[in-house]
């Protein structure tokens, strides 16, 4: 894999930040960034030689790193990666949203690619949505034939190329790996039909595999019937009423959570086919989110203890900081 110059510089700054500001040893920095100690030594040397490290660290993302550290500490996640704020620009909001989503996708792709630099086979669980799609789109120059991409949930009523099923296939194609998809709807008609389908040996084995991934890449959204996920899943106005009555505030991999991170009492959770809530709580999850409107859903995910790493944009970070 060949990283871009900007990606290498951001990695150099992050290594310097952990080493000089946090006081971590090189072994700790290597572990935190999933790099070899030799690579960390070289990055720190380059940081000194380039003048980034003087009495303090001089880089346009230092303030961003400080805010990311604060968010990680405040909300109890292991790592927060925050994309730099956009320059003041009168661009249409839709354009800004697209740029922020792409920035988050690129930052998360860098994390994922570094994690894939191993000789061991890997299984990566793939969620759904536009931001997860941007992560996969941003993976470059990575070939890993022993990587298996698994869809974590059944497919939605409308796919549009961003279902878990489609994105698992896309990831496997990008890295020249293989895919295992869950060939079921995300929501069955009744909880009884969901239970019956999960007894099928093939479906049961696939669901078991989703509980033993090395990394999952997920996004979250509001528990509203007019959200992009709900529309793709074919949810109705009646479903929206039920979600509101259940105090649902977040959708994650087709599961609906309350603000405190517990499962909402809605039949949709009982009818859903996919990785279990308990499995998600013990997995190594990278949760990507973009936009100020994702603050409440992301807070629920973090309260559930599901997010080990979050990759977010500055607009969302601002909402988390204000709260």
N, C-alpha and C positions, 0 to 999 in steps of 0.2 A: 504494500500500500504506500502511495506517495501522498503526503499531506500537502495542502496549499501553504504558501508562505504565511498568510494570515493565521491559519490554524496552528502552524508551528510557533508563531510568535505568541498567540494566546496561551498555548501550552507552556511556553517558556515563562510567561508572566505568572501563570497559575502555580508552576513549580516554585518560582521565586517567592510568591506570596505565602505559600505553605511553609517554606523553609525559613525565610527571614522574618515574616510577621507572626506566623503561628508557632515558630520555633520547633517545627518538626524535624526529625533527622531524615537523612536521605532515604533510608529504608522505609520510613513512614510515608514520605512523599511518593516513593516508587509504588507503594501499595495503594495509596489513595488515588493515583492517576493511572494505575495498571500499567506501569512502565518498568523497565529494568533499572537497576541502580546506576548502571553505566550511562543509560540515556538521561537519567536525572542529573548526574554529575555534569554531563555535557551541556544540558539546558541551563544549569546554574552558571556554568562557565561562560556560556554565550550571553546570559543576562548581564553578567558583570562587564564583559568586554564591549557590549553594545551600549553600555551606559544606562540601561534600564534600572539596574541596581546601583544606587549611590548610598546616601544616608537613608533614603526612602526609595520606594519603588515608583518610578515615573512611567505611567502608561495610561492611556485614555480609559482603560477598563478597571483601574484600581478602585474607583468609587463604586463601580458595578460589583466588583468582587466583595467589597465590604458589605454592601447591601445583601448580596447572596449569602454571605456568612451569617448575617443577622437573621435572615429568613429561615435558614436551615436550623439555627439554634432556637428561634422562637417557635417554630412549628414541629420540631423534633424529627427532621429528616436527616439522613446521613450527608447528602450532598445537594446543594442547590446551584444550578448553573443558570446564569441570567444573561440574556443577550443585551448588548449596549443599547441605550435609547436612540431612537431615530433623530436626526437633525430636525429642527423646526421646519415644517414643510406644509404648505396649504393643499397637499394632495388629497384627493377624495378618500373618505374613511375606508372604503372598500379596498383601495390600493394599499393603504397603511396596514390594514388587517392582513392582506395577502403577503406583504413584505415581512411583517412580524411573524406570521406563520412559517414563512420560508426560513427566516433567521433561526427560529426555534428548531426547525427541522434540520438545518445544517449543524447547529450546535449539538443536537442529540445524535446526529449521524457520526460526528467526530468521537463522541463518547462510545457509541456502539462499535465503531471500527477499531478503536483501541482495545476494547474488551475482546474483540474477535482475533486479536493477534496472539494466537496460541496454537500449538500443534495438536491439541486435544479436540475431539469432535464436540460440537456445540448444538444445543437445541434452544431456539429462540421463539418464544411465544409472541404472537402478533395480534394486537387488538384491531380496532377499526377507526375510521375517521380521516378527515383531511390532513390533520397535523401529523398523524402516523404516516400517512402517504408521503408527506414532505420529507420525513426522516428517511424513508427508503429511497426516494428520488435523489437524495443528497449523498448517498453512498457511492463512492467512486474508487476505482482501482483496488477493489478488494475481491479476491477470488478465494473461496473457501468451500471446497467440494464436500467436506465433512460437516457442513452446517445444515441443520434441518430446521426449517421454518414451520411452525405449527399454528394453525388458526385456533384462537382461544375460545371462540364462540361460534355458534351457528350463523348462517348468513341472513341478511336482512331482506325484507320484502322487496326493496329496491336496492340494487347493488351499486351502480355508478362507479365501479372500480375501486371503491374504498371500503368494502366490507372486509372483515377479518379473513374470509376465504380468498378474496382476490389479492389482498396485500401479502398473505403468506406465499402465494404463488409468485408474486412480483419479487419479494425478497429472495426467494430461492433462485429466481432467474438472474437477478442482479449479481449475486455472489457465486453463481454456478453451483449451487447446492441442490437440496431436495426439499420437497414440501409434503406436509401431511395436513390435509384439510378435513374439517368437520362438515360432512355433507348433510346437514340438517337445517331446518329453520331455527332462528334464534329463539322464537317463542312458539311453543306448541299450543293447540287449542285449549287443552286442559292440563292440570298437573298430573292427572292419571296417565294421559297419553305421553307426557314427558317421561314419567317414571318407567312406562313400558318400553319406550324407545331406548332409554339408557340401559335397559337390561340386555339389549342386543350385544353380543360379544364384540363385534367390530366397533360399535359406538362406545362401549364401555372401555375398550382398550385405548381408543383415541382420547377419551376424557381422562383416563389415568395418565396418559403421556403429558397432558397439559399441566398436571400437578408436579411434574419433574423437569421443568425447563431450567436452563442455566440463567437466562435473562428473559424478561417480558418487556415489550414496548407497548405502552397504553396511553390513551388520552381519556379525558373526562368531559362531561358537559352538564348543563342544567336538566333537571327532571321536569321538563315541560313538553307538552304535546306538539308545540310548534318548533322544537329544536330540530337540528338537522338529523340527529340520530333517530328521534321519534318518527319523523316523516319517512325516513328510509325504512324503519321497522314496521311501518303501517299502523302505528298506534292511533286510536280514535279519540274523539272528544271525551267519551266516557272513560277511557283510560286516563286522560288528563285529570278528570275529576277525582278518580280513585287515587292517583299519585298525590294530588293536593291534600286529600283527606288523610293520607298516610304520612304526611309531613316529609315527603321525599324532596331532597334538595340536590341530588347528584345522580348522574348515570355514569357507570364505569363498567365497561365490558358487558353491557346489557343488564347489569345489576343496578338496582335503585337503592341509594343510601340516604339516611337521615343526616342532619347536620352534625350529629355527634359521631358519625362514622359507623353506626349500626345499620343493619338491613331494615329497610322500610317494610312495613306489613302490607305488601301489595301482591295480588295474584300473579302479576307479571314476573316477580322473582321466582314463584313456584312453577311457572310454565317455561322458564328459561333453560336452554341447554348450553352449557359451556363450562369453563374452568370454575371450580367452586370458590366461594368467598373465603373459606378457610385456607385453601391452597394459595390464593392471592396474598393473604396476610403473611405467609411464610416465604413467599417467592422474592427474588431479586428483581424489583420492578423499576423501570424507568418510565416516569409519567411525564408526558409532554402536554403543555397547555399554552394557549395564546389568547390574549384579549382580556380586558378588565372584567368582562362578564363571566369569566371562568373562576373568579375568586372564591365564591361560595362552594361550587362543586369541588374545587381543589382542596379547600379546607376540610371538607368531609372526607376526602380520600386520605389526607394526611392524618386526620383524627382516627381513621380506621387502622392506621399503621401500615398501610399498603404501599405508600410511596417511599422507596429507599433513596431514589434520585429523582429530582424534579428539574425539568428544563423549561424555563418560562421566559416571557418577554417583559420589557420594562413596564408596560401598561399594567400587566397583571401584578407585577411586583409592587407597584405603587398602591394598588388596592390592598394587598396583603400587609404592607407596611402601615397603611392608615388604620387597619383593623388591629 
